[in-house]
Amino acid sequence: MGFTYILKCSDGKLYTGSTADIIHRFRQHSRGESKFTRRRLPVQLAWAQEFDSLEEAYIVEHQIKGWNRSKKIALIEGRLDQLPELARRGTQVDPAAFTQATLQHIAGQSEQLAAGSLPCPSPRLETQPVDALAAQGRRPWIPRAAKSTWL
């Protein structure tokens, strides 16, 4: 089992990561044990999704890391229908800011994690197994470090 997650940092930046134990990893971030988030405390969990394997979570992490801020915020807010449009180059979007409802949801999820409970389910990205993509004639993107375990 693995998780991909997005943290909202105190300076507004978004951090994307993956882990086998989201509660432990969130606590590490909260204690300043991550180089990127150390200077951006406190952090809050904005989005998380559980996957069948850590490798799948790692692949999704690196996919999301390639997205622009507007697309990440659409994922966090559950506006999944807008993801394809936000992926197009030159798309004009509103300034990437969280709604008040989303900020309240983020604060609640972070409190749950800090207390040692798994957060409420986030909007789910639909992923396809590597075999299904190959059957469609599409090449899955696989990070170099994960290729040996996937091929």
C-alpha angles and dihedrals in degrees: 000000000000140000133217113202143177121213125200109219126210091254091054096256119135121229120199122199145148132224145162092231113039096182093054092043093049090052090051090053091046091053092051096252094135120079095220098045097036092088093039103059136183100050127189130202107248101172139357137175130189120224134191092246140022089236091059090048089050092052092050090046091058092044091054092045087064093056126097121245094259092056092048091051091049088054092048092049093047096247091139093153088066096054096090092050092047089052092063116098116248094020110155111223136172116267108289103252131143121245118240090249090055092050090053091049091050091051091050094050091050091051090052092052093046088053090052099255126124113252125249113276114278124215104291125236110218108231129188125217115251090247092055091052091050090051088056090052092250124130113227117226108241122182112241093243092055098045096091092058095044103043 
